[in-house]
Amino acid sequence: MKSQECPRCANQARLSKRTFSDQALAALIVWSDLTENLIDESICDDCYGELRDILIERIEDVKAVAPRKFNRAS
C-alpha cells in the first residue's frame, strides 16, 4: 500500500478506513475534531489514534452528545 495525503492532517501516510459509532462521530464533529465531510474518508494511523484518544479521555462528554445518524457510503 502506497502513501497518500491524509485528508485530516495532510501528512503523507498509509490511509485506512476507520469506523466510529454515530454518537462518537457526532461528538468529534461537535468538538471540531473532525469535519462531517471526512466521515467516509480513509485517515492515517496518527489521526485515528488521536481521535480515539480524544474519545477515551472524554467518554463522559461523549455520552452527553445527542447521537446523530450519518449517511455513509456503502
N, C-alpha and C positions, 0 to 999 in steps of 0.2 A: 504494500500500500504506500503510495507516494504522499508527500507532504502537500498540504493545501493551506490557504489562508483561513483561519478560524473567523467565522462571521461575527463572533462576540468580541474577541480581543485583537484580531488582525495579525496574530502571530502565525508563522509558518509551522504547521504541526500535522500529525496524523489526526484525522477527524473521525468521530463515531457518532451515530445517532444515539441519543440518550432519552430515557423515558422517566418522566416525573409525573406524579399524580396531578389531577386538575387543581386540587387545593394547593399543592406545593407550587405549581406554576402561577396560580393567582397571587400567592404570597410574593414570589420573586418579582412579579410584574408590579404589584402594589409598591414594593420596596425599591423599585427601579434597578434591580439587579439583573433583570432580563427584559428584553422588549418582546412584545407579542409576535412580531414578525420572525422571531428566532425559534418559536416553539417546535417546528418540524425540521429545523436545520441541524445538521451534524455540528458538534463542537469538539474542541480539543480536550485532552485529559485534564489540563490545568484548569480550564473553565469549569469542567464538570466537578472537579474536586472542590473548587472554590464555592460553587453553588450548593453542593452537597453539605459542605461545612457550615455555610450560612443557615441552611435549613435545620441542621442538627443544633447549632447554637441558639436558634430562635424557635425551637419546636413549640413552645407555649404560644408564641405570637402566630405561628402558622395555624394553630387551632382556632384562633380568633378571626382569621381572614375568611370571608364568605367564599365557599367554593364556587367556581365558575365552570361551565362546560366549554371546552375549546374544540374548534374544528381542526381535526388532524388529517394529514394526508394519509392515504391508505398504503 
